[in-house]
Amino acid sequence: MVATTPWRQREIPGTKIFDGSLARLGYALNRMCYSFNSAECRAAFQHDAEAYMTRYNLTDAQKEAVRSKSVLAMIDVGGHPYYLAKLAGIFGLDMQDIGAQQTGMTKEQFKQKLVAAGA
């Protein structure tokens, strides 16, 4: 008989682990973001974001995270980074914007950090 070690959730400081409980929490938000594969749905969201979020039964916390355009806040309420990228695109956010949010810097500071790292 082979001894097995019980699975333990890894903790990485400053990192949200997207696990089953977070997936359940974020189901409505991720489902909404998945809908943005359709240009028609992206347009409907841009026309009336509040109604669109209500249509997908987002929680108040999820709605507030979307309103804030904070990817980190959306991750905290169950957003999966893959699906959130679709929403970030609607908001006109690029990877440097997201990197700046993750590091607590302005976009310009983040760009300078990237340039310095490449020098």
N, C-alpha and C positions, 0 to 999 in steps of 0.2 A: 504494500500500500504506500502510495506517495503522499508525503505530507504537503499540504497546501497552506499558503499564507492568506489570511483573509484580505480582501481588497480594502485598501484604505485610500481615501481621497487625498491626493497630493495637494499640499498647500504651497503656492508660489506667491511670495509677498507682492502685493499690488496687482495680482492677476486674478480675474474672475474665471473659475473653471466652469465651462459649459457642460453641465451634467444633466441627468434626467430630471431633477427637480427644477433646474433653471429652464430646461426645455418645456416643461409643463407650464411654468409661470409665464413664459414668453410666447406660448402657442399663438395667441391672437395677433400679437405684434409681428411675429415671423410670417404668419399666414397673410397678413396685410402686405408686408414687404414682398412676399413671393408674387402677389398679384401685380406688382409693378413690372413684371415681364411683359405685360400688355401696355402698349402706348395709350390705349383708351383708359386704362386704370390709372396710369400716371397723370393723364390729363384730368381725370375726375378728382384725384387727390389734390392737384394743384388748384382746381376750381373751388373746392370746398373741403379743406383738410379736416375740419371738425366733423362734418357729416360723414366723411369717409372713415375716420377713426371710429365713430359711433357704429357705423355699418359693420365693422369688424370686431365690435365689442371690446375695444381696448379698455383697460382699467384707467382710472384717473391718473395713476402714477405713470402709466405708459403714455397717455396723451400728453402729460406734462413733459416727459422726456423727449417726445417727438417735437413738441412746440419749442423746446429749448435748443433743438438741433445738436444736442450733445450725444455723441456716439457712446461715450462712457456711461451716461445716464441710461441710455437705451439698453446697453449691455446689463446694467444693474437690474433692470426690470425684465430680463429674459431674452433680450434681443441677441440673435446669433450674428456674428460679424459678417458672414457671407450674405445674409439677407439684408443686413443694415447697409451694406455697400450700395444696394439698390436705392435705398432712401437717401443716403448721403449724396448720391448722384443727382437726385431730384432737387436737393437743396443747393447744388452747385459746389459741394465740398469735394476736394480731391484728397489724395493720400497724405499730402503735406498738412492739410487742415486737420486730418484725423491724427497724424503723428504729433502735431502741436497740442491737440487736446489731451492725448495720452501722456505727454511729458509735462503738461502744465505750462507750456510756453506759448508765445504768440507765434503766428505762422512765420513771421520774419525771423524770429529767434531760432525757430526750428530749422529754417532754410540755412541760416548761418552755421548752425551746428553740423548739418549735413556737409556743407562745403568744407568746414574745418576738418571733419572726419576723413574727407576724401583727399585732403592736402598732404 
